[in-house]
Amino acid sequence: MQKNFLKILKITAYAGLIAASVFSILSGMKEKKKKDDKARMLLIARQIDAQIRNTNRKTSPRYHEKNQAKYDELWGNNESSCN
């Protein structure tokens, strides 16, 4: 009876160790995924910020004046030629 009890204790101990290692691995993977998701979200935020800054730059009056000067240089400022 004592041998059976020791076998049951050993099996329980091994099962506990295996379960603990599996939970440790899974929690480590969850933490890694969380870090990867955070890095991905920061990258997306930077890209959106860059797009907003680029759009603001392109819609600024200074940018418009610069492009208007290029347009006038290429096509001339003769509005009657469009009609």
Distance bins in CASP14 RR format, pairs under 12 A and 6 or more apart:
PFRMAT RR
TARGET T0000
AUTHOR 0000-0000-0000
RMODE 2
METHOD distances of the structure
MODEL  1
1 7 0 0 0 0 0 1 0 0 0 0 0
1 8 0 0 0 0 0 1 0 0 0 0 0
2 8 0 0 0 0 0 1 0 0 0 0 0
2 9 0 0 0 0 0 1 0 0 0 0 0
3 9 0 0 0 0 0 1 0 0 0 0 0
3 10 0 0 0 0 0 1 0 0 0 0 0
4 10 0 0 0 0 0 1 0 0 0 0 0
4 11 0 0 0 0 0 1 0 0 0 0 0
5 11 0 0 0 0 0 1 0 0 0 0 0
5 12 0 0 0 0 0 1 0 0 0 0 0
6 12 0 0 0 0 0 1 0 0 0 0 0
6 13 0 0 0 0 0 1 0 0 0 0 0
7 13 0 0 0 0 0 1 0 0 0 0 0
7 14 0 0 0 0 0 1 0 0 0 0 0
8 14 0 0 0 0 0 1 0 0 0 0 0
8 15 0 0 0 0 0 1 0 0 0 0 0
9 15 0 0 0 0 0 1 0 0 0 0 0
9 16 0 0 0 0 0 1 0 0 0 0 0
10 16 0 0 0 0 0 1 0 0 0 0 0
10 17 0 0 0 0 0 1 0 0 0 0 0
11 17 0 0 0 0 0 1 0 0 0 0 0
11 18 0 0 0 0 0 1 0 0 0 0 0
12 18 0 0 0 0 0 1 0 0 0 0 0
12 19 0 0 0 0 0 1 0 0 0 0 0
13 19 0 0 0 0 0 1 0 0 0 0 0
13 20 0 0 0 0 0 1 0 0 0 0 0
14 20 0 0 0 0 0 1 0 0 0 0 0
14 21 0 0 0 0 0 1 0 0 0 0 0
15 21 0 0 0 0 0 1 0 0 0 0 0
15 22 0 0 0 0 0 1 0 0 0 0 0
16 22 0 0 0 0 1 0 0 0 0 0 0
16 23 0 0 0 0 1 0 0 0 0 0 0
16 24 0 0 0 0 0 1 0 0 0 0 0
17 23 0 0 0 0 0 1 0 0 0 0 0
17 24 0 0 0 0 0 1 0 0 0 0 0
18 24 0 0 0 0 0 1 0 0 0 0 0
18 25 0 0 0 0 0 1 0 0 0 0 0
19 25 0 0 0 0 0 1 0 0 0 0 0
19 26 0 0 0 0 0 1 0 0 0 0 0
20 26 0 0 0 0 0 1 0 0 0 0 0
20 27 0 0 0 0 0 1 0 0 0 0 0
21 27 0 0 0 0 0 1 0 0 0 0 0
21 28 0 0 0 0 0 1 0 0 0 0 0
22 28 0 0 0 0 0 1 0 0 0 0 0
22 29 0 0 0 0 0 1 0 0 0 0 0
23 29 0 0 0 0 0 1 0 0 0 0 0
23 30 0 0 0 0 0 1 0 0 0 0 0
24 30 0 0 0 0 0 1 0 0 0 0 0
24 31 0 0 0 0 0 1 0 0 0 0 0
25 31 0 0 0 0 0 1 0 0 0 0 0
25 32 0 0 0 0 0 1 0 0 0 0 0
26 32 0 0 0 0 0 1 0 0 0 0 0
26 33 0 0 0 0 0 1 0 0 0 0 0
27 33 0 0 0 0 0 1 0 0 0 0 0
27 34 0 0 0 0 0 1 0 0 0 0 0
28 34 0 0 0 0 1 0 0 0 0 0 0
28 35 0 0 0 0 1 0 0 0 0 0 0
28 36 0 0 0 0 0 1 0 0 0 0 0
29 35 0 0 0 0 0 1 0 0 0 0 0
29 36 0 0 0 0 0 1 0 0 0 0 0
30 36 0 0 0 0 0 1 0 0 0 0 0
30 37 0 0 0 0 0 1 0 0 0 0 0
31 37 0 0 0 0 0 1 0 0 0 0 0
31 38 0 0 0 0 0 1 0 0 0 0 0
32 38 0 0 0 0 0 1 0 0 0 0 0
32 39 0 0 0 0 0 1 0 0 0 0 0
33 39 0 0 0 0 0 1 0 0 0 0 0
33 40 0 0 0 0 0 1 0 0 0 0 0
34 40 0 0 0 0 0 1 0 0 0 0 0
34 41 0 0 0 0 0 1 0 0 0 0 0
35 41 0 0 0 0 0 1 0 0 0 0 0
35 42 0 0 0 0 0 1 0 0 0 0 0
36 42 0 0 0 0 0 1 0 0 0 0 0
36 43 0 0 0 0 0 1 0 0 0 0 0
37 43 0 0 0 0 0 1 0 0 0 0 0
37 44 0 0 0 0 0 1 0 0 0 0 0
38 44 0 0 0 0 0 1 0 0 0 0 0
38 45 0 0 0 0 0 1 0 0 0 0 0
39 45 0 0 0 0 0 1 0 0 0 0 0
39 46 0 0 0 0 0 1 0 0 0 0 0
40 46 0 0 0 0 0 1 0 0 0 0 0
40 47 0 0 0 0 0 1 0 0 0 0 0
41 47 0 0 0 0 0 1 0 0 0 0 0
41 48 0 0 0 0 0 1 0 0 0 0 0
42 48 0 0 0 0 0 1 0 0 0 0 0
42 49 0 0 0 0 0 1 0 0 0 0 0
43 49 0 0 0 0 0 1 0 0 0 0 0
43 50 0 0 0 0 0 1 0 0 0 0 0
44 50 0 0 0 0 0 1 0 0 0 0 0
44 51 0 0 0 0 0 1 0 0 0 0 0
45 51 0 0 0 0 0 1 0 0 0 0 0
45 52 0 0 0 0 0 1 0 0 0 0 0
46 52 0 0 0 0 0 1 0 0 0 0 0
46 53 0 0 0 0 0 1 0 0 0 0 0
47 53 0 0 0 0 0 1 0 0 0 0 0
47 54 0 0 0 0 0 1 0 0 0 0 0
48 54 0 0 0 0 0 1 0 0 0 0 0
48 55 0 0 0 0 0 1 0 0 0 0 0
49 55 0 0 0 0 0 1 0 0 0 0 0
49 56 0 0 0 0 0 1 0 0 0 0 0
50 56 0 0 0 0 0 1 0 0 0 0 0
50 57 0 0 0 0 0 1 0 0 0 0 0
51 57 0 0 0 0 0 1 0 0 0 0 0
51 58 0 0 0 0 0 1 0 0 0 0 0
52 58 0 0 0 0 0 1 0 0 0 0 0
52 59 0 0 0 0 0 1 0 0 0 0 0
53 59 0 0 0 0 0 1 0 0 0 0 0
53 60 0 0 0 0 0 1 0 0 0 0 0
54 60 0 0 0 0 0 1 0 0 0 0 0
54 63 0 0 0 0 0 1 0 0 0 0 0
55 63 0 0 0 0 0 1 0 0 0 0 0
56 62 0 0 0 0 0 1 0 0 0 0 0
56 63 0 0 0 0 1 0 0 0 0 0 0
57 63 1 0 1 0 0 0 0 0 0 0 0
57 64 0 0 0 0 0 1 0 0 0 0 0
57 66 0 0 0 0 0 1 0 0 0 0 0
57 67 0 0 0 0 0 1 0 0 0 0 0
58 64 0 0 0 0 1 0 0 0 0 0 0
58 66 0 0 0 0 0 1 0 0 0 0 0
58 67 0 0 0 0 1 0 0 0 0 0 0
59 67 0 0 0 0 0 1 0 0 0 0 0
60 66 0 0 0 0 1 0 0 0 0 0 0
60 67 0 0 0 0 0 1 0 0 0 0 0
61 67 0 0 0 0 0 1 0 0 0 0 0
61 68 0 0 0 0 0 1 0 0 0 0 0
62 68 0 0 0 0 0 1 0 0 0 0 0
62 69 0 0 0 0 0 1 0 0 0 0 0
63 69 0 0 0 0 0 1 0 0 0 0 0
63 70 0 0 0 0 0 1 0 0 0 0 0
64 70 0 0 0 0 0 1 0 0 0 0 0
64 71 0 0 0 0 0 1 0 0 0 0 0
65 71 0 0 0 0 0 1 0 0 0 0 0
65 72 0 0 0 0 0 1 0 0 0 0 0
66 72 0 0 0 0 0 1 0 0 0 0 0
66 73 0 0 0 0 0 1 0 0 0 0 0
67 73 0 0 0 0 0 1 0 0 0 0 0
67 74 0 0 0 0 0 1 0 0 0 0 0
67 75 0 0 0 0 0 1 0 0 0 0 0
68 74 0 0 0 0 0 1 0 0 0 0 0
68 75 0 0 0 0 0 1 0 0 0 0 0
68 76 0 0 0 0 0 1 0 0 0 0 0
68 77 0 0 0 0 1 0 0 0 0 0 0
69 75 0 0 0 0 0 1 0 0 0 0 0
69 76 0 0 0 0 0 1 0 0 0 0 0
69 77 0 0 0 0 1 0 0 0 0 0 0
70 76 0 0 0 0 0 1 0 0 0 0 0
70 77 0 0 0 0 0 1 0 0 0 0 0
71 77 0 0 0 0 1 0 0 0 0 0 0
71 78 0 0 0 0 0 1 0 0 0 0 0
71 79 0 0 0 0 0 1 0 0 0 0 0
71 82 0 0 0 0 0 1 0 0 0 0 0
72 78 0 0 0 0 1 0 0 0 0 0 0
72 79 0 0 0 0 0 1 0 0 0 0 0
75 81 1 0 0 1 0 0 0 0 0 0 0
75 82 0 0 0 0 1 0 0 0 0 0 0
76 82 0 0 0 0 0 1 0 0 0 0 0
END
